[in-house]
Amino acid sequence: MNKVELESQHLKKDELAGQMFESEQELACHVIWGLESRGEQGGHQVEFVNLKSA
């Protein structure tokens, strides 16, 4: 398992486990908050890149 897969697994287990979301937007917000939280805990700066193509 590579580092990205491992972080994804930890995010699911530690930040999102057992939660129900009303919409995809709510899920996306919780994923972002979880990534920011994990970054802060690890002392890393978290930056997001918009990959949406026009």
PDB file of N, CA, C and O in Angstrom:
ATOM      1  N   MET A   1       0.853  -1.172   0.000  1.00  0.00           N
ATOM      2  CA  MET A   1       0.000   0.000   0.000  1.00  0.00           C
ATOM      3  C   MET A   1       0.901   1.237   0.000  1.00  0.00           C
ATOM      4  O   MET A   1       1.816   1.353   0.815  1.00  0.00           O
ATOM      5  N   ASN A   2       0.624   2.167  -0.935  1.00  0.00           N
ATOM      6  CA  ASN A   2       1.452   3.373  -0.995  1.00  0.00           C
ATOM      7  C   ASN A   2       0.981   4.402   0.032  1.00  0.00           C
ATOM      8  O   ASN A   2      -0.038   4.201   0.693  1.00  0.00           O
ATOM      9  N   LYS A   3       1.720   5.498   0.166  1.00  0.00           N
ATOM     10  CA  LYS A   3       1.434   6.498   1.206  1.00  0.00           C
ATOM     11  C   LYS A   3       0.073   7.161   1.018  1.00  0.00           C
ATOM     12  O   LYS A   3      -0.612   7.446   2.000  1.00  0.00           O
ATOM     13  N   VAL A   4      -0.329   7.411  -0.226  1.00  0.00           N
ATOM     14  CA  VAL A   4      -1.621   8.045  -0.485  1.00  0.00           C
ATOM     15  C   VAL A   4      -2.753   7.110  -0.071  1.00  0.00           C
ATOM     16  O   VAL A   4      -3.715   7.544   0.562  1.00  0.00           O
ATOM     17  N   GLU A   5      -2.644   5.842  -0.420  1.00  0.00           N
ATOM     18  CA  GLU A   5      -3.664   4.866  -0.035  1.00  0.00           C
ATOM     19  C   GLU A   5      -3.738   4.722   1.484  1.00  0.00           C
ATOM     20  O   GLU A   5      -4.826   4.603   2.046  1.00  0.00           O
ATOM     21  N   LEU A   6      -2.603   4.731   2.133  1.00  0.00           N
ATOM     22  CA  LEU A   6      -2.561   4.616   3.586  1.00  0.00           C
ATOM     23  C   LEU A   6      -3.234   5.826   4.247  1.00  0.00           C
ATOM     24  O   LEU A   6      -4.011   5.665   5.189  1.00  0.00           O
ATOM     25  N   GLU A   7      -2.939   7.033   3.758  1.00  0.00           N
ATOM     26  CA  GLU A   7      -3.579   8.231   4.305  1.00  0.00           C
ATOM     27  C   GLU A   7      -5.083   8.200   4.055  1.00  0.00           C
ATOM     28  O   GLU A   7      -5.861   8.595   4.922  1.00  0.00           O
ATOM     29  N   SER A   8      -5.496   7.739   2.888  1.00  0.00           N
ATOM     30  CA  SER A   8      -6.923   7.632   2.571  1.00  0.00           C
ATOM     31  C   SER A   8      -7.610   6.671   3.534  1.00  0.00           C
ATOM     32  O   SER A   8      -8.711   6.945   4.011  1.00  0.00           O
ATOM     33  N   GLN A   9      -6.966   5.561   3.816  1.00  0.00           N
ATOM     34  CA  GLN A   9      -7.519   4.579   4.740  1.00  0.00           C
ATOM     35  C   GLN A   9      -7.653   5.185   6.145  1.00  0.00           C
ATOM     36  O   GLN A   9      -8.671   4.985   6.806  1.00  0.00           O
ATOM     37  N   HIS A  10      -6.636   5.920   6.601  1.00  0.00           N
ATOM     38  CA  HIS A  10      -6.681   6.560   7.916  1.00  0.00           C
ATOM     39  C   HIS A  10      -7.769   7.627   7.963  1.00  0.00           C
ATOM     40  O   HIS A  10      -8.464   7.759   8.971  1.00  0.00           O
ATOM     41  N   LEU A  11      -7.921   8.386   6.883  1.00  0.00           N
ATOM     42  CA  LEU A  11      -8.956   9.418   6.827  1.00  0.00           C
ATOM     43  C   LEU A  11     -10.332   8.788   6.989  1.00  0.00           C
ATOM     44  O   LEU A  11     -11.161   9.286   7.750  1.00  0.00           O
ATOM     45  N   LYS A  12     -10.573   7.706   6.284  1.00  0.00           N
ATOM     46  CA  LYS A  12     -11.867   7.020   6.385  1.00  0.00           C
ATOM     47  C   LYS A  12     -12.100   6.491   7.796  1.00  0.00           C
ATOM     48  O   LYS A  12     -13.184   6.650   8.357  1.00  0.00           O
ATOM     49  N   LYS A  13     -11.081   5.865   8.359  1.00  0.00           N
ATOM     50  CA  LYS A  13     -11.216   5.240   9.678  1.00  0.00           C
ATOM     51  C   LYS A  13     -11.297   6.265  10.802  1.00  0.00           C
ATOM     52  O   LYS A  13     -12.135   6.139  11.694  1.00  0.00           O
ATOM     53  N   ASP A  14     -10.433   7.282  10.768  1.00  0.00           N
ATOM     54  CA  ASP A  14     -10.304   8.215  11.887  1.00  0.00           C
ATOM     55  C   ASP A  14     -11.262   9.402  11.813  1.00  0.00           C
ATOM     56  O   ASP A  14     -11.708   9.891  12.851  1.00  0.00           O
ATOM     57  N   GLU A  15     -11.585   9.869  10.622  1.00  0.00           N
ATOM     58  CA  GLU A  15     -12.345  11.111  10.489  1.00  0.00           C
ATOM     59  C   GLU A  15     -13.790  10.906  10.021  1.00  0.00           C
ATOM     60  O   GLU A  15     -14.663  11.698  10.375  1.00  0.00           O
ATOM     61  N   LEU A  16     -14.055   9.865   9.237  1.00  0.00           N
ATOM     62  CA  LEU A  16     -15.368   9.732   8.614  1.00  0.00           C
ATOM     63  C   LEU A  16     -16.169   8.522   9.078  1.00  0.00           C
ATOM     64  O   LEU A  16     -17.345   8.397   8.734  1.00  0.00           O
ATOM     65  N   ALA A  17     -15.566   7.642   9.841  1.00  0.00           N
ATOM     66  CA  ALA A  17     -16.206   6.383  10.232  1.00  0.00           C
ATOM     67  C   ALA A  17     -17.513   6.614  10.979  1.00  0.00           C
ATOM     68  O   ALA A  17     -17.582   7.436  11.893  1.00  0.00           O
ATOM     69  N   GLY A  18     -18.539   5.886  10.584  1.00  0.00           N
ATOM     70  CA  GLY A  18     -19.813   5.886  11.291  1.00  0.00           C
ATOM     71  C   GLY A  18     -20.684   7.101  11.056  1.00  0.00           C
ATOM     72  O   GLY A  18     -21.715   7.245  11.713  1.00  0.00           O
ATOM     73  N   GLN A  19     -20.309   7.977  10.147  1.00  0.00           N
ATOM     74  CA  GLN A  19     -21.094   9.173   9.899  1.00  0.00           C
ATOM     75  C   GLN A  19     -21.975   9.001   8.663  1.00  0.00           C
ATOM     76  O   GLN A  19     -21.603   8.316   7.710  1.00  0.00           O
ATOM     77  N   MET A  20     -23.131   9.624   8.695  1.00  0.00           N
ATOM     78  CA  MET A  20     -24.044   9.647   7.553  1.00  0.00           C
ATOM     79  C   MET A  20     -24.097  11.082   7.044  1.00  0.00           C
ATOM     80  O   MET A  20     -24.103  12.024   7.836  1.00  0.00           O
ATOM     81  N   PHE A  21     -24.136  11.247   5.741  1.00  0.00           N
ATOM     82  CA  PHE A  21     -24.120  12.577   5.142  1.00  0.00           C
ATOM     83  C   PHE A  21     -25.361  12.768   4.290  1.00  0.00           C
ATOM     84  O   PHE A  21     -25.796  11.860   3.583  1.00  0.00           O
ATOM     85  N   GLU A  22     -25.922  13.971   4.371  1.00  0.00           N
ATOM     86  CA  GLU A  22     -27.153  14.290   3.648  1.00  0.00           C
ATOM     87  C   GLU A  22     -26.913  14.462   2.153  1.00  0.00           C
ATOM     88  O   GLU A  22     -27.802  14.193   1.346  1.00  0.00           O
ATOM     89  N   SER A  23     -25.722  14.906   1.781  1.00  0.00           N
ATOM     90  CA  SER A  23     -25.441  15.183   0.377  1.00  0.00           C
ATOM     91  C   SER A  23     -23.969  14.953   0.073  1.00  0.00           C
ATOM     92  O   SER A  23     -23.152  14.790   0.980  1.00  0.00           O
ATOM     93  N   GLU A  24     -23.641  14.941  -1.216  1.00  0.00           N
ATOM     94  CA  GLU A  24     -22.247  14.811  -1.629  1.00  0.00           C
ATOM     95  C   GLU A  24     -21.445  16.036  -1.178  1.00  0.00           C
ATOM     96  O   GLU A  24     -20.264  15.931  -0.848  1.00  0.00           O
ATOM     97  N   GLN A  25     -22.106  17.196  -1.170  1.00  0.00           N
ATOM     98  CA  GLN A  25     -21.433  18.418  -0.741  1.00  0.00           C
ATOM     99  C   GLN A  25     -21.038  18.328   0.734  1.00  0.00           C
ATOM    100  O   GLN A  25     -19.938  18.735   1.107  1.00  0.00           O
ATOM    101  N   GLU A  26     -21.923  17.801   1.565  1.00  0.00           N
ATOM    102  CA  GLU A  26     -21.608  17.638   2.984  1.00  0.00           C
ATOM    103  C   GLU A  26     -20.460  16.654   3.170  1.00  0.00           C
ATOM    104  O   GLU A  26     -19.569  16.889   3.986  1.00  0.00           O
ATOM    105  N   LEU A  27     -20.475  15.559   2.422  1.00  0.00           N
ATOM    106  CA  LEU A  27     -19.384  14.586   2.469  1.00  0.00           C
ATOM    107  C   LEU A  27     -18.070  15.254   2.067  1.00  0.00           C
ATOM    108  O   LEU A  27     -17.044  15.052   2.717  1.00  0.00           O
ATOM    109  N   ALA A  28     -18.102  16.049   0.996  1.00  0.00           N
ATOM    110  CA  ALA A  28     -16.891  16.723   0.523  1.00  0.00           C
ATOM    111  C   ALA A  28     -16.335  17.661   1.592  1.00  0.00           C
ATOM    112  O   ALA A  28     -15.124  17.725   1.801  1.00  0.00           O
ATOM    113  N   CYS A  29     -17.223  18.387   2.267  1.00  0.00           N
ATOM    114  CA  CYS A  29     -16.777  19.285   3.344  1.00  0.00           C
ATOM    115  C   CYS A  29     -16.092  18.503   4.458  1.00  0.00           C
ATOM    116  O   CYS A  29     -15.055  18.929   4.966  1.00  0.00           O
ATOM    117  N   HIS A  30     -16.656  17.381   4.835  1.00  0.00           N
ATOM    118  CA  HIS A  30     -16.067  16.578   5.903  1.00  0.00           C
ATOM    119  C   HIS A  30     -14.732  15.971   5.477  1.00  0.00           C
ATOM    120  O   HIS A  30     -13.823  15.838   6.296  1.00  0.00           O
ATOM    121  N   VAL A  31     -14.609  15.608   4.220  1.00  0.00           N
ATOM    122  CA  VAL A  31     -13.330  15.097   3.717  1.00  0.00           C
ATOM    123  C   VAL A  31     -12.273  16.204   3.795  1.00  0.00           C
ATOM    124  O   VAL A  31     -11.145  15.958   4.224  1.00  0.00           O
ATOM    125  N   ILE A  32     -12.638  17.411   3.383  1.00  0.00           N
ATOM    126  CA  ILE A  32     -11.698  18.539   3.440  1.00  0.00           C
ATOM    127  C   ILE A  32     -11.288  18.822   4.879  1.00  0.00           C
ATOM    128  O   ILE A  32     -10.104  18.993   5.169  1.00  0.00           O
ATOM    129  N   TRP A  33     -12.271  18.870   5.785  1.00  0.00           N
ATOM    130  CA  TRP A  33     -11.952  19.117   7.196  1.00  0.00           C
ATOM    131  C   TRP A  33     -11.064  18.009   7.756  1.00  0.00           C
ATOM    132  O   TRP A  33     -10.158  18.274   8.545  1.00  0.00           O
ATOM    133  N   GLY A  34     -11.325  16.771   7.349  1.00  0.00           N
ATOM    134  CA  GLY A  34     -10.501  15.653   7.809  1.00  0.00           C
ATOM    135  C   GLY A  34      -9.077  15.751   7.312  1.00  0.00           C
ATOM    136  O   GLY A  34      -8.132  15.476   8.052  1.00  0.00           O
ATOM    137  N   LEU A  35      -8.918  16.150   6.038  1.00  0.00           N
ATOM    138  CA  LEU A  35      -7.571  16.318   5.482  1.00  0.00           C
ATOM    139  C   LEU A  35      -6.823  17.438   6.205  1.00  0.00           C
ATOM    140  O   LEU A  35      -5.641  17.301   6.521  1.00  0.00           O
ATOM    141  N   GLU A  36      -7.524  18.551   6.465  1.00  0.00           N
ATOM    142  CA  GLU A  36      -6.895  19.652   7.180  1.00  0.00           C
ATOM    143  C   GLU A  36      -6.498  19.232   8.597  1.00  0.00           C
ATOM    144  O   GLU A  36      -5.422  19.589   9.075  1.00  0.00           O
ATOM    145  N   SER A  37      -7.359  18.484   9.257  1.00  0.00           N
ATOM    146  CA  SER A  37      -7.077  18.017  10.614  1.00  0.00           C
ATOM    147  C   SER A  37      -5.865  17.099  10.630  1.00  0.00           C
ATOM    148  O   SER A  37      -4.989  17.245  11.482  1.00  0.00           O
ATOM    149  N   ARG A  38      -5.805  16.154   9.696  1.00  0.00           N
ATOM    150  CA  ARG A  38      -4.660  15.236   9.639  1.00  0.00           C
ATOM    151  C   ARG A  38      -3.375  15.995   9.311  1.00  0.00           C
ATOM    152  O   ARG A  38      -2.308  15.665   9.828  1.00  0.00           O
ATOM    153  N   GLY A  39      -3.475  17.002   8.460  1.00  0.00           N
ATOM    154  CA  GLY A  39      -2.298  17.811   8.137  1.00  0.00           C
ATOM    155  C   GLY A  39      -1.774  18.553   9.350  1.00  0.00           C
ATOM    156  O   GLY A  39      -0.568  18.588   9.594  1.00  0.00           O
ATOM    157  N   GLU A  40      -2.690  19.153  10.117  1.00  0.00           N
ATOM    158  CA  GLU A  40      -2.285  19.870  11.323  1.00  0.00           C
ATOM    159  C   GLU A  40      -1.647  18.925  12.334  1.00  0.00           C
ATOM    160  O   GLU A  40      -0.636  19.265  12.950  1.00  0.00           O
ATOM    161  N   GLN A  41      -2.224  17.751  12.509  1.00  0.00           N
ATOM    162  CA  GLN A  41      -1.685  16.784  13.460  1.00  0.00           C
ATOM    163  C   GLN A  41      -0.282  16.351  13.071  1.00  0.00           C
ATOM    164  O   GLN A  41       0.561  16.106  13.934  1.00  0.00           O
ATOM    165  N   GLY A  42      -0.032  16.258  11.772  1.00  0.00           N
ATOM    166  CA  GLY A  42       1.283  15.840  11.291  1.00  0.00           C
ATOM    167  C   GLY A  42       2.251  16.983  11.076  1.00  0.00           C
ATOM    168  O   GLY A  42       3.401  16.762  10.697  1.00  0.00           O
ATOM    169  N   GLY A  43       1.788  18.224  11.319  1.00  0.00           N
ATOM    170  CA  GLY A  43       2.659  19.378  11.129  1.00  0.00           C
ATOM    171  C   GLY A  43       2.901  19.701   9.670  1.00  0.00           C
ATOM    172  O   GLY A  43       3.959  20.225   9.320  1.00  0.00           O
ATOM    173  N   HIS A  44       1.929  19.395   8.806  1.00  0.00           N
ATOM    174  CA  HIS A  44       2.070  19.636   7.375  1.00  0.00           C
ATOM    175  C   HIS A  44       1.118  20.736   6.917  1.00  0.00           C
ATOM    176  O   HIS A  44       0.037  20.915   7.477  1.00  0.00           O
ATOM    177  N   GLN A  45       1.540  21.464   5.894  1.00  0.00           N
ATOM    178  CA  GLN A  45       0.673  22.462   5.291  1.00  0.00           C
ATOM    179  C   GLN A  45      -0.169  21.751   4.229  1.00  0.00           C
ATOM    180  O   GLN A  45       0.363  21.015   3.397  1.00  0.00           O
ATOM    181  N   VAL A  46      -1.474  21.974   4.263  1.00  0.00           N
ATOM    182  CA  VAL A  46      -2.376  21.330   3.320  1.00  0.00           C
ATOM    183  C   VAL A  46      -2.812  22.347   2.278  1.00  0.00           C
ATOM    184  O   VAL A  46      -3.330  23.412   2.615  1.00  0.00           O
ATOM    185  N   GLU A  47      -2.600  22.013   1.011  1.00  0.00           N
ATOM    186  CA  GLU A  47      -3.031  22.862  -0.088  1.00  0.00           C
ATOM    187  C   GLU A  47      -3.908  22.039  -1.024  1.00  0.00           C
ATOM    188  O   GLU A  47      -3.656  20.854  -1.244  1.00  0.00           O
ATOM    189  N   PHE A  48      -4.921  22.663  -1.561  1.00  0.00           N
ATOM    190  CA  PHE A  48      -5.831  21.968  -2.469  1.00  0.00           C
ATOM    191  C   PHE A  48      -5.640  22.502  -3.880  1.00  0.00           C
ATOM    192  O   PHE A  48      -5.404  23.692  -4.088  1.00  0.00           O
ATOM    193  N   VAL A  49      -5.746  21.600  -4.837  1.00  0.00           N
ATOM    194  CA  VAL A  49      -5.608  21.931  -6.239  1.00  0.00           C
ATOM    195  C   VAL A  49      -6.926  21.610  -6.927  1.00  0.00           C
ATOM    196  O   VAL A  49      -7.459  20.512  -6.767  1.00  0.00           O
ATOM    197  N   ASN A  50      -7.450  22.553  -7.685  1.00  0.00           N
ATOM    198  CA  ASN A  50      -8.677  22.337  -8.423  1.00  0.00           C
ATOM    199  C   ASN A  50      -8.360  21.568  -9.704  1.00  0.00           C
ATOM    200  O   ASN A  50      -7.691  22.093 -10.593  1.00  0.00           O
ATOM    201  N   LEU A  51      -8.834  20.339  -9.799  1.00  0.00           N
ATOM    202  CA  LEU A  51      -8.551  19.503 -10.959  1.00  0.00           C
ATOM    203  C   LEU A  51      -9.711  19.485 -11.953  1.00  0.00           C
ATOM    204  O   LEU A  51      -9.665  18.776 -12.958  1.00  0.00           O
ATOM    205  N   LYS A  52     -10.738  20.260 -11.667  1.00  0.00           N
ATOM    206  CA  LYS A  52     -11.907  20.317 -12.528  1.00  0.00           C
ATOM    207  C   LYS A  52     -11.527  20.982 -13.857  1.00  0.00           C
ATOM    208  O   LYS A  52     -11.007  22.098 -13.884  1.00  0.00           O
ATOM    209  N   SER A  53     -11.794  20.284 -14.934  1.00  0.00           N
ATOM    210  CA  SER A  53     -11.456  20.858 -16.254  1.00  0.00           C
ATOM    211  C   SER A  53     -12.664  21.618 -16.799  1.00  0.00           C
ATOM    212  O   SER A  53     -13.810  21.267 -16.519  1.00  0.00           O
ATOM    213  N   ALA A  54     -12.399  22.631 -17.558  1.00  0.00           N
ATOM    214  CA  ALA A  54     -13.479  23.488 -18.083  1.00  0.00           C
ATOM    215  C   ALA A  54     -14.232  22.829 -19.207  1.00  0.00           C
ATOM    216  O   ALA A  54     -15.165  23.416 -19.753  1.00  0.00           O
TER     217      ALA A  54
END
